[in-house]
Amino acid sequence: MLLEKIKSDIADVVSTKVEINKEDIIRLLEKPPEGIKADLAFPCFTLASRLKKDPIAIALEVSQAKPKGMIRGIEANGPYVNFHFDWKVLGKSVIEAALKDDYGRSKSQDSVLIEHTSANPDGPLHLGHFRNTVIGDSLARILRFSGKSVKTDYYVNDTGKQISLAAWYYLNFKSKPKGKLDWWVYEMYFKCNKRLERYPSIQNEVTDMILKFEDGDKELRKTYSLIVDSCLQGHKETLDNIGIKVDNFMKESRFLFDGSVDNALKKIMKTRYGKMDGKRVWVDLKKFGIEREFNLTRSDGTTIYPARDIAYHLDKFSRADYNVNVIGTDQKFYFKQLNSALSYITKEKVDSYTVLFYEFLLLPQGTMSTRLGKFVSVDEVVEKFVKTAKKTLEEKNPKYPKSTKEKLAKTIGIGALKYAMLKVSPEKTYAFSVDESLNFEGNTAPYIQYTHARASSIIGKVKNAPKPDFSNLKEPVEIALVQEIMNFPDVVKKATEILRPHIVSNYVYNLAMIFNNFYHVHPVLKAEPDVQGLRLSLVKATASVIKSSLDMLGIDAPDKM
């Protein structure tokens, strides 16, 4: 990567004047604040005590070093050494690299398995799941862009009480499948809960069903499968509507019935931390500072969720070099318990397992409707965003054909919704509204999408573009645009390393702002021929990087809006 090469050259230059590890030099390099005309700066404070010299004197000494590679000039500025790049040469390298399909991509032999969404199959996906879904999907896209082999899992809790409640209603009221099937399942689950409030004795029937199911009752297994598969069909329709594909839907019952859970319990009991009181199996986690016993079975010996979760984790650990799980922050303690127990069996795999916790969304009241008064579904939110986007398009572009407006409305609406989930670090809570998310100004997907459409429009209007002459690269905003395009591979690398999609979101928004500043200050279509070729190449490179960035966020980049 070009920026890495330049930083390496700076490290070589600095190390000719002071004894310091090159990796430390690269780590200390920083972007100068606004108002300082330099491309990168090296602070000399940390060297003062080691060299027993004033940092200003060290900076002066380093500034006398001979430039190398793309470095055009070196100067001291107080305790800093400022480096200036040869943009006429570097600009050509950056733009030519950015116009290639593999710009920012890497090659890797690593395989990664990402688990995300994993919603209970008792009704439609709701807004509480949605941030999980888009973070997981974006991570998969970022890691694939980085060259890794990526698969995604959706772990299905198909043995829980909620399925039994829906099954009880189905069997007792002969409910027929109707409409979008996840809503049908939710209706049965909801109505059974209501009846349970009036007739508590139903709980005994539901408990008997759970025990029969776990004992392998064939008819009950068929009923549970019908309900779960119906709900998952609805989930898949929702995911497909927003452009998200999951590779594997892994059912908890599989591990219960194929012997995997029994095998997991045996592995735990082979460690000195697996304990048994009567028929109850539990894990001693005091080694990890956890006083609470981690139960894997009930007192009658029947397994509970953690035992099945251990079996599932052992399975997914076997399918990839690295594992990632996107999960709500309310699960932190449970995963501390789970990973501690797993480390007794397979510490190496736990060490290569990242659990990414996210905070839940805050939804301003009055902006969404709900069905049955319990939750806000993804279906409803998507419908609201697309409908609002369509209304905006009607106002802005009333002459567009109906089919074009409908397609664009979906592109803009879903893009706005996803971006609202991704632009903030997962660790932060975030309140969003439809109107703010769909604004064509500010830090929104429509603003970035519109920037891509604007760039595409410029490109489409030039039939015979002059060859770019990079000796004309001198305007500050042109250089700022090249600088930001050059940062793209580093952004991808950082997002890959720390598994944070908002790194890409923040980057592409900043790139769009710089491009729009460039567009408003410097003409492209009306530029002189010797300048037009250069500026058009900047437009093409920007459009390409915006598209790649949006692709990593799971957002479409339209050519017109």
N, C-alpha and C positions, 0 to 999 in steps of 0.2 A: 504494500500500500504506500502511496506517495507520501502521505503525512508521516507515516512511520519511518520512511527512508530519510526524510528531512530531519526528523527528531534524532535519528541515529547519527546523521552528519553533524548536527549541533553538539551531540554528546562527544563525538570525535574532536570537534573544534575546542570545546571547553576543556577536555581532558589533556590537551597539549599544554595548557597553562596551569592547571591545578590538578592535584592528585585526588580524584574522586571516582567512584564506581560509575560506569556509564549508565547503568539502570537507574541509579539515583538521580543522575542529571535529567534523564528523560522524565522521571516521576515528578521532578520539581518544576519542569517547564510549565508556563502558564500563558494564557492569553492576556495581553495588556488591557487595562481599562480604556473606556472610550476617551478620546482626546490624546492618547499616546499613539503616535504613528509608528507602529512596529507590528510585526506578524506574530512573533513569539518572544517571551522574555524569560530570562533565567535569574532568579533571586539569589543573592550571595550571602544572605544572613546566616544560613546554616553552616557556612564554611568558616565564618569568622572565628569561632572558638577553636575549631580544629587547627586552622592555619595561624591562629593568633595574629590576625590582621583585621584592619577595618574593612567592612564589606564594600565600602565605596572604592577602596584601594584594590580590592580583589576584582571588582567589576572593571576597573580601568585596565588591569593587567590582562583579563580575559578578552577585553575588546581589541587588544592588539593582535589576537590570533588571526591566522589567514583563513578567509572564507573557503567553503567547500561545497561542491554540488550546486544545489539550487539557492544557496545562501548568497545574496548579493552584497550585503553590508552588515557590519557589526559595530555597535556603539554602546558606550556606557551611559547610563542615566541614573545617577545616584548609586544605590546599592544593586541596581538591576543591569543586566546585559541584554540589550534589545537586538533582535535579529530581523533583518529585512530579506524577503525572498525576491528572486528574479521572476516576476510574474509573467513577463512576456514569454519566457521559456516554460515556466511551471504551468501557466494557464493552458498552453497547448497540450501538455501531458495530461492535465486534469480533464479537459473537455474531451479529448480523444478517448481517454479511459472511460469516462462517464457515458459515452455514446455506444459502448459495447454492452452486449446483453449480460455479461458476467460481472459488471461493475458492482463492487461491494460484496460479491459472493465469495465463499470459501469452499475448500474441499475438506471432507472429514470422513473418517471411517467409523465414527461413533454412531451408535443407534440409541434413540431416546424414545421412551414411552411416556406420554402425557395423559394423565387422567383428569378429566374436567366434567362439569355439569353434575353427573351422577345423582340426578334428582329422583326422589321416591316416585314410583309409578302409580300414584294415587290421584292424579289430576294433571292439568296443563302445567307447562313450565311457567313459573311466575318471575316477577322482577327480582326476587331474591336470588334466583338461579342465574339471571342473565349476565351479571357482571362476571360471574364464574365462567360462563360459557364463552364470552368474547375474549376474556383474558387467556383462557386455555387455547382457543382457536388461534389467537394472534401469536402466542408463544410457539405453537406448532409451525406457523408460517415463518416466523423469524428464524427458528432453528433449521427449517428446511432451506431457507434462503442462505443460511450459513453452511450449507452442505451436509447437514446431518440427516441420517435416515430416521424419520419420525413417524410414529403411529400414535393414535389416540384411543383411549379407553373411556367407556361410560359404565361405571359399576352400578348394577341394578339391584337394589334391595327388594327382591321379589318374595321374601319370606316373612316380612314384618306384619305387625298387627293391622296396619292400614289396608293391606291387601286382603286380609281375612275379613275385615269389616265390609269391604266392597263385595267380596265373595259371598258373605252371609246374605247381603241384600239381594244379590243376583239369584242365589238359590231359592230364597224365600218368596221373592216377588216376580220371578221369571222375567227379569228386565231384558229388553231387546236392544241390541246395539243400534245406536242412532247418532247422526251428526258426526262431528269431529270426535273421534273415539276417546281421546283423553278427557274431554268434557263429559262424555257418557260415564266413564269410570268415576270421575269426581262426583257426579250427581249421585251415584250409588253410595260412595263413601260418605258423602255429606248427609244423605238421608238416613243411612244406618246410624251415624253419630247422633242424629236428632232422635231416632227411636231409642237409642241407648240411654239418652237422658231421661226418657219417659219410662222405659222398661229396663232397669239395670240388670235383670236376670239374663238378658241377651248376652252379657259378657261371658257367662258360663258356656254358652253355646259356641261363642267365638273362640274361647280358650280350648275347648274340645277340638274345634276345627284345626287350630294351630298344631296341637299334639298329633292329630291324625295325619296332617300334612307332613310333619317332620318324620313320622313313622313310615312315610312313603305311600300313603293312600292314593291309588292311581286316579280315581275319579276326582278327588280334590286337586291333585296336581294338574289335571286337565283344566279344571275350573280356574285355578290360580294362573295358569299359563294363558288362558283366554283373556283374562282381565289384564294381566301384565303386558302381554303382547299388543293388546288393543291400545293401552295407554302409551306404550312405546311408539306405536304407529303414529299417534298424534304428536308425540315429541319429535319424531323424525320429520314430520310434515312442517312443524314449526322451524326446526333447524334448517331444513332445506329452503324454506321461504326466505331465510336470512343468510343463505349462502354458506352454511356450516355443515361439514360432513364429519361424522365420527366413524372411525374404522371398526371398532369392536364394542358391542354391547355385552358385557360380561355379567351373567346372572349369579347372584349369591347362592341360589339353590344348587347350581352346578357343583360348587365346592362342598356343599352339604351332602349331596348324594353320590359323588364319585370317589369318596374316600379321602379327599384332600384335607378336610377338617380333622379327621382322625389322625392323619399323618402329621399335621401341624401340631396337634396336642402331644403326640409321641415325641416330636422334636423338642418341644418345650420341656417335657418331663425328663428328657435325657440330660438337661442342664440342671445344675444344682439350685436353680432359681424357680423351677416348676414345682408347685406344691399341691397337695391333695388333702382335703378335709372330707372324709367320707367319699362321696362321689363328686364333690365340688372341686374343680381344678382352677387354680389361680396362680399368678406370677408375682414373685417377690421383687419389687422394684426399688428397694431401699438403696441399692447401689447408686441409683440415679437421683437420690434425694426425694423419692416419692414414697410416702408412708402408706398411702392407700393401697389395698390389695387389688390387683388387676384381674378380675374374674373372667374366666373363659367358659365356664359351664354353670348351670344352676345346681342346687343341692341334690336334684334327682339325676344329675349327669347329663341332661340335655344341653346342647351348646347354645351360646348366645352370640350376639353380633361380633364382638371382638375376636372370637375363635375363627369365625368365617372370614373376618377381615385379614387375619394373619395368613390364612390359607390363600386368599386372593393375592395378598402382597407377595408371598413366596412365588406364586405363579407369574405375576407381572415382573418381578425382579428377574425371573429366568428368561424373559423375552426381550431384554434390552440392556445395554451397557449402563445407561443412566435412566433414572425415573424421576418424574415431576408430578406433583399432585397439586391442583388448585382447589383450595377449600376455605370456607369462611373462618374468620378469626375466632368465632365461638368454639371452634374445635381444637384450639391450641393445646389444652390440657390432655384431651383424649389422644392426640397424636404424639404428645410427649410420652404418654404411657405406651402407646402402640409401638413407636420406634424403639423405645427402651426394651420392650419385650422382644422385638424382632432382632435387636442387636445381639441378644444371647444366642440366636440361631445363625445369623448371617450378617456380622458386623460390616464386612466389606461392602455389601449391597446397601446397607443403611447409610453408610458414608457417602454413597453416590446417589442418594435419594434426597430430593429437594421438595419440601412442602411449602408452597407459596400461599400464605394466608392473605385474605383480602377483607377489607371492611365493607359493610353493607351500604347500599345507597339510601339517601334520604330523599323522599319524594314530597314535593310541596303539595299540600292538600288542595283538592278541587281541580287538579289537572287531569285526572284519570277517572274512569268509571270502574266498577268492579261487578263481577257476577256472583250472586249469592252472598255478597258482603264479606268475603273472607280474604281475598288477595287480589293483586293486580297482575293479570296474566301477560306473558310476552306477546301473545296474539293481539291483545287489546292495545298494548303500547305500540307495537309495530303498526297496527292499523291507524292509530291516532297520528303517529309521525308521518306516515305516507299520505294520509288525508290532508294534513296541514301543509306538507310539501307541495301537494297537487294544487292546493288553493293559492300558494305563493307563485307557482308556475303559471297559473291562469292569469294572475295579475301582471307578472313580468313578461310573459311570452304568450299572449292569447292566440297568436297566429300559428303556434306549433300544432301539428296534427294531434288528434286525441291519443293515438297509440304512442306517439313520442312523449307526450306529457305524462302518460301513465307509467311508461318505462322509467323516465327521469324521476318521477315522483318516488318510485320505489328505490331507485339508486340513491337519491338525496335523503329520503326519510330514514332508510336503514343505515346509511352511512353516518348520518347525524347521530342516531341512537348509539351505534357502536362507538363512535368517537367520544361521545359523552362518557361512556364507560371506561375508555382507555386513556384519556388525556391526563388523568390524575393517577398518581402512584397508588398501587393496590392497598397500601397501608393507610390511606387517608379516606375518611368518609367524604361523601360528595352529594350535594343536592343539585339536581338538574331540573330544568323545565323544558317543555316542548319548544316554546318560542325562542328561548335563548339558544338551544341546541341547533335550531334550524336557521339561525341568523346568518346572513351572507357576509357579515362583517365580524371580525374578532376570531377567537380561538375555537373555530367550529369546523366540522367536516365540509359543509357547503362552501365556506370560504376557500378551503384548500382545493376542493373539487372544481370550483369556479376558476381558480388560478390555473389548474391543469387545462381546463377547457379554453381559457384565454390563450395559453401558450400553444395549444393545438390549433386554434384558429389562426394564429400568426403563421405557424408552420405551413398550414394548408393554403395560405394565400400567396406563398412564394413558389413559383414553378421552377425557375432556374437560379438557384442560390449561388452567389459568388463564393469562391473558395475563401475560407476564413484566413485572415492575416492577423496573427496574434501580436504582431508588433504594434497594432493599434489598441492593445489592451492597456489602458492607462487610467480610465475614469474610476474614481473610488467605489462607486456602487457596482461597477462591472467586476472589479477585483473582489469586492465583498461577496458577490454571487459565486465567483469561482472558489473562494475560500470555503463557503458553506457547502458547495458541491464536493469539494475535496474532503470535507469532514464525514461524508456519508459512510465510507467503509468503517471508520472508527465508531460511528454511532451504532452500526449493525453489530460490530464486535462487542461493544459495551452492553447493548440490549441482550445479546446472546449470553454473555458471561453472568450478568446479574438477573437475567430472566425478568425484565421489566419492559412491557410494551410502551409505557408512557415516554420512554427515552426516544422512541421513534416518532411518537405523536408530537412531542415538543420540537423535535428536529424539523419535521416536515412543515409544521406551522411557521417556524422561523424562516425556513427556506422560502415558503410562499410569500411571507412579508417582504423579504429582501428582493424577491423577483418582482413583486408589485411596485416596490420603490424604483427598481430599475426600469420597469415598463413605463412608469409615469414620468420619469426624468429623461430617458433616452429613447428616441424613436427607433424602430426596427425596420418597418416596411418603407419608411420615408428616409432612411439613412443613406448616406453616400455609399456607392457600391463597395469601396474598399473597407468600409466599416460594417456594412450590412451583413457580410459573410460571417464576421466575428460575432456580431450580436445574435444572428440567427442560430449560430452554433451554441451560444449560451442558452437560448430559448429551448432548443432541442434537448440539451443536457439537463436543464431544469425539469422539463416535462418528463423525461425518462426517470429521473430520481424521485420526483413526486409520485409517479405511478408505482415504482418499486416500493416506496414507503407505504403508500396506501394499500398495496397488495398485502404487505406484511401485517396490516391492521385489519385485513378482511374487508376493505372498503373499495368500491369500484371507482375508477378514475374516468369520468365521461369526457368525450371529446367536444361536447357542446352542452350548454346549459341555458 
